[in-house]
Amino acid sequence: DIQMTQSPSTLSASVGDRVTITCRASQSISTWLAWYQQKPGKAPKLLIYDASSLESGVPSRFSGSASGTEFTLTISSLQPDDFATYYCQQYNSYSFVFGPGTKVDIK
Amino acid sequence: QVQLVESGGGVVQPGRSLRLSCAASGFTFSTYAMHWVRQAPGKGLEWVAFISYDGSKTYDVDSVKGRFTISRDNSKNMLYLQMDSLRAEDTAVYYCAKAKRLQWEKDVFDIWGQGIMVTVSS
């Protein structure tokens, strides 16, 4: 089974900071990787799909990239609305595994 | 607008059954794969089950195999999760979610319901 890891598990940052979150797959998933944002008490929201495609309506400060089995979500300039938990997810196989999440909080 | 609304949650004793429903609107339900995802209190997201757009294929996570059954009624725009032999560890918010692309099976989830709480406790 494919395993997904994320780092860091928690990230403290300030408004305006450039933030990078890393996700690693235990085996090749091509670019079948998504990023979601979740705020407390709310459903997850799709940000990035196919590793680097921006979902419609998502601000352009969010971007994704891939290198082998390592994937990165970057927020170019953190905004107050971005404090949340971020999850990666693979959809290369029928296991649709999520990463454990990265919580971005206020420094 | 595109919307998913879950119902059927609540408190249930261990070993009992519960059926969750998800009402879809605003899109051609019969042409998209669907999923159930859960989140235990204070924990991360766990994918639970998948059903293809026409209901011909289903997959689920090992922890629910033989106990949970995903199904759909395309004539009613409804998705279901039948949960039998419930355990305390099944306690979670359950979300239904839609695949993004027409008839794709291995795909991202672009629309999510608001979630419904299921508590398994004696």
Interface residues (C-beta under 8 A of the other chain):
Chain A: W32 A34 Y36 Q38 A43 P44 K45 L46 Y49 D50 E55 Y87 Q89 Y91 N92 S93 Y94 S95 F96 V97 F98 G99 P100 G101
Chain B: H35 V37 G44 L45 E46 W47 F50 Y59 V61 Y95 K100 E105 K106 D107 V108 F109 D110 W112 G113 Q114 G115
